[in-house]
Amino acid sequence: MWARSSAASRVFAWGLRRKAHLTLRNARCLSSGKGECSGSSPGVMSSLSDEELVAKVRSKEIRFHELEAALRPDFERAVRVRRLVVQADMSRAPSGAQVLEEGLPYKGYCYGAVHGANCENVVGYLPVPVGIAGPLLLDGVLVPIPMATTEGALVAS
């Protein structure tokens, strides 16, 4: 039988504690009825309209993956703006825009619990956060791809 080294056991135990902490944090956030986590000062771009934010992301004035930092603590708004940015790109794929409009919820989740820990480029949630990978070249067309994972760096890599 495989025996874990003491270092591997410590890493494994830390991972279990971290997962329990994030689960508890998300439960507290959801029980508060907010899609955001309180306690942070407003982000530098929070006074802009969604349309202005989309324009800033498209012009690369705000980086796609930095919307949460720019809009802190309103992480749900960051997800909404990110969805607006990718919606036009996804509409080039068959039923791509429908995924964001109808099939993938985003309201009422505590994105502060996963920000910087579980998923990058979040556009909604399932039992795990969903981020956007790509765009990837599919049949000669660059298409952003929704990806569900609990490994944050996986989506962006």
C-alpha positions as semicolon CSV with decimal commas, in nm:
position;residue;x (nm);y (nm);z (nm)
1;M;0,000;0,000;0,000
2;W;0,119;0,349;-0,082
3;A;0,232;0,549;0,220
4;R;0,228;0,926;0,216
5;S;0,534;1,117;0,323
6;S;0,488;1,358;0,610
7;A;0,525;1,653;0,367
8;A;0,261;1,508;0,135
9;S;0,031;1,450;0,434
10;R;0,070;1,812;0,543
11;V;-0,008;1,937;0,190
12;F;-0,310;1,705;0,167
13;A;-0,437;1,821;0,509
14;W;-0,386;2,187;0,410
15;G;-0,589;2,125;0,091
16;L;-0,876;1,975;0,290
17;R;-0,874;2,266;0,538
18;R;-0,865;2,518;0,249
19;K;-1,157;2,347;0,075
20;A;-1,357;2,342;0,401
21;H;-1,278;2,712;0,458
22;L;-1,393;2,808;0,107
23;T;-1,709;2,597;0,141
24;L;-1,790;2,763;0,475
25;R;-1,711;3,109;0,334
26;N;-1,939;3,049;0,036
27;A;-2,218;2,920;0,262
28;R;-2,194;3,233;0,481
29;C;-2,196;3,455;0,174
30;L;-2,497;3,278;0,023
31;S;-2,687;3,282;0,353
32;S;-2,644;3,660;0,367
33;G;-2,847;3,681;0,044
34;K;-2,576;3,876;-0,138
35;G;-2,381;3,780;-0,448
36;E;-2,083;3,963;-0,308
37;C;-1,864;3,947;-0,003
38;S;-1,856;4,255;0,214
39;G;-1,561;4,415;0,382
40;S;-1,371;4,549;0,083
41;S;-1,351;4,904;-0,040
42;P;-1,511;4,980;-0,379
43;G;-1,301;4,907;-0,686
44;V;-1,158;5,192;-0,893
45;M;-1,395;5,132;-1,187
46;S;-1,717;5,074;-0,991
47;S;-1,865;5,411;-1,093
48;L;-1,855;5,328;-1,466
49;S;-2,154;5,183;-1,653
50;D;-2,144;4,824;-1,778
51;E;-2,112;4,948;-2,136
52;E;-1,814;5,166;-2,043
53;L;-1,651;4,871;-1,870
54;V;-1,706;4,648;-2,175
55;A;-1,538;4,914;-2,393
56;K;-1,244;4,934;-2,152
57;V;-1,201;4,555;-2,158
58;R;-1,218;4,544;-2,540
59;S;-0,958;4,824;-2,562
60;K;-0,746;4,634;-2,306
61;E;-0,755;4,925;-2,064
62;I;-0,892;4,673;-1,813
63;R;-0,763;4,318;-1,844
64;F;-1,034;4,053;-1,888
65;H;-0,925;3,858;-1,581
66;E;-0,894;4,168;-1,360
67;L;-1,261;4,272;-1,360
68;E;-1,312;4,145;-1,004
69;A;-1,028;4,365;-0,878
70;A;-1,161;4,666;-1,068
71;L;-1,516;4,623;-0,935
72;R;-1,448;4,487;-0,585
73;P;-1,656;4,401;-0,381
74;D;-1,925;4,360;-0,649
75;F;-1,792;4,036;-0,796
76;E;-2,131;3,950;-0,946
77;R;-2,114;4,267;-1,154
78;A;-1,768;4,166;-1,274
79;V;-1,916;3,836;-1,392
80;R;-2,205;4,018;-1,564
81;V;-1,963;4,250;-1,748
82;R;-1,744;3,955;-1,850
83;R;-2,053;3,782;-1,991
84;L;-2,130;4,093;-2,197
85;V;-1,774;4,098;-2,333
86;V;-1,780;3,735;-2,448
87;Q;-2,143;3,723;-2,560
88;A;-2,068;3,867;-2,905
89;D;-1,774;3,631;-2,951
90;M;-1,977;3,328;-2,844
91;S;-2,263;3,418;-3,079
92;R;-2,040;3,313;-3,371
93;A;-2,061;2,952;-3,252
94;P;-2,389;2,760;-3,294
95;S;-2,605;2,827;-2,986
96;G;-2,302;2,981;-2,813
97;A;-2,473;3,299;-2,693
98;Q;-2,769;3,094;-2,566
99;V;-2,540;2,922;-2,317
100;L;-2,479;3,251;-2,137
101;E;-2,829;3,393;-2,185
102;E;-3,035;3,092;-2,086
103;G;-2,832;2,795;-1,976
104;L;-2,571;2,922;-1,731
105;P;-2,683;3,104;-1,414
106;Y;-2,469;3,376;-1,259
107;K;-2,686;3,562;-1,007
108;G;-2,685;3,485;-0,636
109;Y;-2,347;3,313;-0,609
110;C;-2,070;3,432;-0,377
111;Y;-1,794;3,492;-0,631
112;G;-1,575;3,637;-0,357
113;A;-1,537;3,282;-0,225
114;V;-1,379;3,160;-0,550
115;H;-1,198;3,477;-0,660
116;G;-0,826;3,407;-0,663
117;A;-0,876;3,050;-0,544
118;N;-1,083;2,828;-0,771
119;C;-1,151;2,976;-1,115
120;E;-1,041;3,258;-1,341
121;N;-1,253;3,443;-1,600
122;V;-1,575;3,335;-1,428
123;V;-1,898;3,376;-1,632
124;G;-2,137;3,173;-1,417
125;Y;-2,162;2,868;-1,199
126;L;-2,265;2,507;-1,186
127;P;-2,169;2,293;-0,890
128;V;-1,821;2,435;-0,968
129;P;-1,732;2,779;-1,112
130;V;-1,732;2,820;-1,490
131;G;-1,467;3,032;-1,664
132;I;-1,383;3,117;-2,023
133;A;-1,085;2,948;-2,187
134;G;-0,941;3,073;-2,510
135;P;-1,047;3,183;-2,754
136;L;-0,962;2,851;-2,919
137;L;-0,948;2,791;-3,292
138;L;-1,238;2,560;-3,386
139;D;-1,314;2,494;-3,751
140;G;-1,117;2,804;-3,846
141;V;-1,306;3,032;-3,605
142;L;-1,171;3,170;-3,275
143;V;-1,432;3,086;-3,010
144;P;-1,424;3,140;-2,630
145;I;-1,501;2,810;-2,456
146;P;-1,681;2,777;-2,119
147;M;-1,486;2,550;-1,884
148;A;-1,595;2,422;-1,542
149;T;-1,311;2,346;-1,302
150;T;-1,195;2,388;-0,945
151;E;-0,835;2,437;-1,064
152;G;-0,813;2,812;-1,129
153;A;-0,500;2,817;-1,344
154;L;-0,639;2,549;-1,575
155;V;-0,886;2,785;-1,743
156;A;-0,633;3,056;-1,821
157;S;-0,360;2,816;-1,935
